[in-house]
């Protein structure tokens, strides 16, 4: 592993062990944001795809905003992550090897159906639970699912071997985060466990995208 990715991994592990379950603080924000910013820097240094770099920078901005307190920071963070997912959709769909026809083939069509069902469940649950944040939260659901579907357009080569698992990890992270924020009660054990699931699935997803579209970063 390159020194940059190694430092990113160390910061990610530090965030998981020390900060992910704690309230807002500047050390938390800095460690969280830096762990993804370093992935973007590694991708840039390795000559990775610009779509990847833009997506990582937008997600790093989202990480910083979501680590701060307040509704305004939350709304801005959701917007930054939505833009990051759009950047990933464009990155995946614009590859020369991407083919929308794969979405109708086995096993991609099964995964597309599964993602659609997950979207229906998330919308149904969050419609009742998200309250005043219902609009931006529900608008985010199809964006994250579109990223997963776009990953299914890629062929089963080295690039897609990393991209699809990374996309599914990202969706899992967002799903657990939504459950943590809007569904699970504060006194439930699953609520206390959720941050320890959200962070590693998210960071590993970003690492997978980085290695897929900037393999020299490794």
C-alpha positions in Angstrom: 0.0 0.0 0.0 1.3 3.5 -0.9 2.2 5.8 2.0 -0.8 8.1 1.2 -3.3 5.2 1.3 -1.6 3.9 4.4 -2.1 7.2 6.2 -5.7 7.3 5.0 -6.3 3.8 6.4 -4.8 4.7 9.7 -7.0 7.8 10.0 -10.0 5.7 9.0 -9.2 3.2 11.7 -8.7 6.0 14.2 -12.1 7.5 13.3 -13.8 4.1 13.6 -12.2 3.3 17.0 -12.4 6.7 18.7 -14.7 9.1 17.0 -17.5 7.5 14.9 -19.8 7.0 17.9 -19.1 10.4 19.5 -20.7 13.8 19.1 -19.5 16.6 16.9 -16.0 17.9 17.6 -13.2 19.5 15.5 -10.8 16.5 15.9 -13.7 14.2 14.7 -14.3 16.4 11.7 -10.7 16.6 10.8 -9.9 12.9 11.1 -13.0 11.9 9.2 -12.5 14.4 6.4 -8.8 13.8 6.0 -9.3 10.0 5.6 -11.3 10.6 2.4 -9.4 13.7 1.2 -6.2 11.6 1.2 -7.9 9.1 -1.1 -8.7 11.9 -3.5 -5.1 13.1 -3.3 -3.8 9.6 -3.9 -6.1 9.3 -7.0 -4.9 12.6 -8.3 -1.2 11.8 -7.8 -1.7 8.4 -9.6 -3.4 10.0 -12.6 -6.8 8.6 -11.7 -10.1 9.5 -13.5 -11.2 13.0 -12.9 -14.7 11.8 -12.2 -13.3 9.7 -9.3 -11.4 12.7 -7.9 -14.4 15.0 -8.1 -16.6 12.4 -6.4 -14.2 11.8 -3.6 -13.8 15.6 -3.0 -17.6 16.0 -2.9 -17.9 13.1 -0.4 -15.1 14.5 1.7 -17.0 17.8 1.9 -20.1 15.8 2.8 -18.2 14.0 5.5 -17.1 17.3 7.0 -20.6 18.8 6.9 -22.3 15.7 8.4 -19.8 15.7 11.2 -20.9 19.1 12.4 -24.1 19.9 14.4 -27.2 21.6 13.0 -29.9 21.2 10.4 -28.1 23.5 7.9 -24.9 21.4 8.0 -26.9 18.2 7.6 -28.8 19.5 4.6 -25.6 20.8 2.9 -23.9 17.4 3.7 -26.8 15.5 2.1 -26.4 17.7 -1.0 -22.7 17.2 -1.2 -23.1 13.4 -1.0 -25.9 13.5 -3.6 -23.6 15.4 -5.9 -20.8 12.9 -5.2 -23.1 10.0 -6.2 -24.1 11.8 -9.4 -20.3 12.1 -10.1 -20.0 8.4 -9.6 -22.9 7.7 -11.9 -21.4 9.8 -14.6 -18.0 8.1 -14.1 -19.4 4.6 -14.3 -21.8 5.3 -17.2 -19.2 7.1 -19.3 -16.7 4.3 -19.3 -16.2 2.9 -22.8 -17.0 -0.6 -21.5 -20.3 0.4 -19.9 -23.4 -1.1 -21.5 -27.0 -0.4 -20.3 -28.1 -3.7 -21.9 -26.3 -5.6 -19.1 -29.0 -4.4 -16.7 -31.5 -6.8 -18.4 -29.1 -9.8 -18.2 -28.6 -12.3 -15.4 -27.5 -11.7 -12.6 -27.6 -7.9 -13.1 -31.4 -7.9 -13.5 -31.8 -9.6 -10.2 -29.6 -7.0 -8.5 -31.5 -4.2 -10.2 -34.8 -5.6 -8.9 -33.3 -6.0 -5.4 -32.1 -2.4 -5.4 -35.5 -1.2 -6.6 -37.2 -3.1 -3.7 -34.8 -1.6 -1.3 -35.6 1.8 -2.6 -39.3 1.2 -2.1 -38.7 0.0 1.5 -36.5 3.0 2.3 -39.0 5.5 0.9 -41.9 3.9 2.8 -40.0 3.9 6.1 -38.4 7.3 5.8 -41.6 8.9 4.6 -43.0 8.2 8.1 -39.9 8.8 10.1 -37.8 11.6 8.5 -40.2 14.4 9.6 -39.1 17.9 8.4 -36.1 16.4 6.6 -38.4 14.1 4.5 -37.8 16.0 1.3 -34.0 15.9 1.0 -33.8 12.5 2.5 -36.2 10.9 0.1 -34.6 12.7 -2.8 -31.3 11.1 -1.8 -32.7 7.6 -2.1 -32.9 7.3 -5.9 -29.5 9.0 -6.3 -27.7 6.4 -4.2 -29.6 3.6 -5.9 -28.7 5.1 -9.3 -25.1 4.8 -8.4 -25.5 1.1 -7.7 -27.4 0.5 -10.9 -24.7 2.4 -12.9 -22.1 0.1 -11.4 -24.0 -2.9 -12.9 -23.5 -1.5 -16.4 -19.8 -2.3 -16.2 -18.4 -5.6 -17.5 -16.9 -8.2 -15.1 -13.3 -7.2 -15.5 -10.8 -6.0 -12.9 -12.4 -2.6 -12.7 -15.9 -3.8 -12.2 -14.7 -6.5 -9.8 -14.0 -3.7 -7.4 -16.7 -1.2 -8.4 -19.8 -3.3 -7.8 -18.9 -4.5 -4.3 -17.8 -1.0 -3.4 -21.1 0.4 -4.7 -23.1 -2.2 -2.7 -21.0 -1.3 0.4 -21.8 2.4 -0.1 -25.5 1.6 -0.3 -25.4 -0.6 2.8 -23.6 2.2 4.7 -26.3 4.8 3.7 -29.1 2.4 4.6 -27.7 1.7 8.1 -27.1 5.5 8.6 -30.7 6.2 7.6 -31.9 3.6 10.1 -29.6 5.1 12.8 -30.8 8.6 12.3 -34.5 8.1 11.7 -35.7 4.7 12.8 -33.8 3.2 15.7 -34.4 4.5 19.2 -31.5 5.9 21.2 -31.8 3.1 23.8 -31.6 0.3 21.3 -28.4 -1.8 21.0 -28.5 -1.6 17.2 -28.5 2.2 17.4 -25.3 2.1 19.4 -23.8 -0.5 17.0 -24.8 1.4 13.8 -21.9 3.9 13.6 -19.4 1.0 13.8 -21.1 -0.4 10.6 -21.6 2.8 8.7 -18.0 4.0 8.7 -16.0 0.9 7.6 -18.5 0.0 4.9 -18.4 3.6 3.6 -14.6 4.0 3.7 -14.0 0.6 2.1 -16.4 1.6 -0.6 -14.4 4.7 -1.3 -11.2 2.7 -1.2 -12.6 0.3 -3.7 -13.6 3.1 -6.1 -10.1 4.6 -5.7 -8.3 1.3 -6.5 -10.6 0.6 -9.5 -10.2 3.9 -11.2 -6.7 4.9 -10.0 -5.0 1.5 -9.6 -1.6 3.2 -9.6 -2.6 4.7 -6.2 -1.9 1.4 -4.6 
